[in-house]
Amino acid sequence: MQRSIVFSEGEYYHIYNRGIEKRDVFMDKADYNRFILSLYLINNKGVLHVQKDKDLGFSGQGGALTAVDIGAYCLMPNHFHLLIKCKNEKGITNFMHRLTTAYTMYFNKRYERVGPLFQGTFKAEHANSDEYLKYLFSYIHLNPIKLIDPLWKENGIGDVEKAQSFLDEYTYSSYLDYSSDFNRKVSVLLDKGAFPEYFSSKEEFLSNINEWLSFDKTE
């Protein structure tokens, strides 16, 4: 199926996909880590040769040699979200093809299965305004709350303190790279400088997140 959206240099996009038939695509810590490491290595034109269950091996930084600029990511058991800035017309398509192909090959070998792992071609939404970009940035990072409060998107967050604590412990997203003062090894896969300044300030980030955490849909 031909994609209706056209990727344009300098524009921002929400990229996402889920497992085929809504199946889980991340079964344990090793799977999450493999996908995150793949994000870094494939974007930096690296060749993926990592043994199962090894620690994440990040070094260096992104920038001019990357295929895309990654501003945010979140992995959930059966799907993933990425916030990406396009650097050239075919960059996103080529990057996503390499990423999902490499991870599918790893997953199928590890779990002795065959066939596609993800549900067709990845989905994409154009963040064509500051307001929508800020919304997506919060939406992606708040996604893990669904694991403890499945209906939070429909009903609002019932226990804000519990949700905040859960996000502070969830390591399979870029939330901690923006909300905390310490630098994680995985932070090198992000290129914060390619995104608006409201992403680079810890205080601005948390303020925006807290607005969504405290939003009461019943009012």
N, C-alpha and C positions, 0 to 999 in steps of 0.2 A: 504494500500500500504506500502511495506517495505521500510524504509528509506535507501538510498544508502550511506549516510555519516555515519562514525563510530566516536563516540565521544571518545576522548582519554584524560586521566588525564594530566593536565598541559597545554593543548592546548586552543587556543582562537577561539570563534565562533560568527558569526553574525547570530542572531536569529530574524526572522520576520514572520509576518502573517497579513492578511487583513480580513475584514469582508466578510462573504459569499455574493456572487453576488456584491462585491465591496461596500456593504452598510456601512454606518457610524456605528461605534461601540462606539464612544464617542459623546454624544449628548450635554453635558453641563459640567460645571466645576465639578459638583458632580461625574460624570462618570470618568473623568480624574483622580480626586483625589482618587477615589475608586481603580482604577487599580494601581496607584502608591503605595498606601498603601498596596495593595495586594502583590506587588513585595517585599516589606519589610517583611511583616508578614509571608508570605508563605515561603520565603527564610530562615527565622529564625525559622522555624517550629512552627510558631504561629498559633493560631486558630482565624479565622476572625469573630469577632462579633462587627460590626461597624454600627451605625444607619445612615440612609441616611442624607446627607448634613452636617454631623459633620466635625469638623476640623480634619486635619491629626494628628494622635496620634503617633508620632515617639519618641522612646527613646532607649537608649543603643547604641550598635554598632554591626557590623557584625563580621566576622572572622571565628573561628574554627567551630562554630555551624551552619554555613550556608550551604545550599545545593550546591550553586554555588557562584562564585565571579562575581559581576556585575560591569562593568567598565563604561558603558554608556547606556543611554536609550533615546528614543524619541517617543512620542505618537502623532499621527496624527488623524484627524477625522475618517478615515476608516482603519487605520493600525497602527502597532507599530514596533519598532526596538529595539533590545537589543544587547549589546556587552558583552559576557560572557566568563569567564574562567572555564573550566571543572575541577571539583575537584574529581570526580570519574565517572566510566563508565556510570552509570545510572542516575547520578545526574541531568543532563540537561533535560532528557526526563521526569523524575518524577516531577521535578520542573515545567516544562511547562504544563504538564498535570493538575497539581493541580491549577496552575495560571489561565489557560484558562477555566477550569471547574468552578472554583469559580466565575470568572468574568461573565461567561455566565449565571450562576444561578442568580447572582445579577441582571444582565441586563434584563433577561427574566421576572423576578418577577417585576422589576420596571416598565417595559413597557408592561407588560401583553402579552407576546409572548411566543412561544414554538419553540423548535428545535435548531439546531446548530447556533452559532453566527459567528464563524470564518471559513475560507475557508480551510477545511481539516486539515491535520497535519501541524504543524508549519514548516517553511522552515529554513534551516541552511546552512551556508557557512563557511568553515574552513579558518581562517586567518593564513596561513602557512608561512608568511614572515613578517618581520618588515615593509616593504614598504606597503604591503596590509593592515596590521593592522592599520597603521597610516592613510591610505586612508579611511578605514571603520570608524575610529574614527571621522574624519572630515565629511564624508558623512552622518553619522547618525545625527550629530549635525547641519548640514546645511539643513537637510530635511524640516524643517518648512518654508523655503524660498519659497517653492512651493505654499504655501497658498497665497502669494502676487505676485509671479512671476512664473506661472505654467510651463514655458518653460526654466527655468534657467539651468537645467541640459543639455539641448540640445544646447542652444544658449549662455550660460554664463549669468552672473548677470548684468542686465542693470544698476541698481542704487545701487552701493555698500553701500553707506551711509544709504539708506532706509533699505537694507537687514540687515545691522549691527544693526540698531536701533530696527528692528523687533525681531531679535534674543535676544537682551538684554531685551526684554519684554516678551518673550515666556517662560512660567513657566512649560510647560509640557515636559521638557527634562532635561538632566543633564548638558546642556550648561553652565548655570549660576554657577554650582558647580565647574567649571574649569576656567571660565572667570572672576570671581569676587573675591574680597577679603573677603566678608562676608560669614558666614556659614549658609546655610538654614537647617531647620529641616530635610528635605528630604535627605540631604547629607549622612545621616547615612546608607542609603541602598547601597551606593557605597563602594567598597573595592579597593581604588586606589593603595594600596600597592601591590596588586596581579598583576598589569599591569606594563609594562615598564616605566621607569622614565620619558620619554617624555610626559606622561600623567599627571604627578604630578606638573609640573611647569606651572604657569599661563602664563608666557612670552612665553614658548615654545608652549603651546596650542594655544595662540592667533596668534603667528607667523604662525603656520601651517594652522589655519583657514583662516587667511588673505591671504595666498597664493591662496587658492581656491576662496575666495571672489573676488580677483582682477584678476583671470585668465580670459583671453579674448579668447573665442573659435573662434572668427572671424579672428584672426591673423594667 
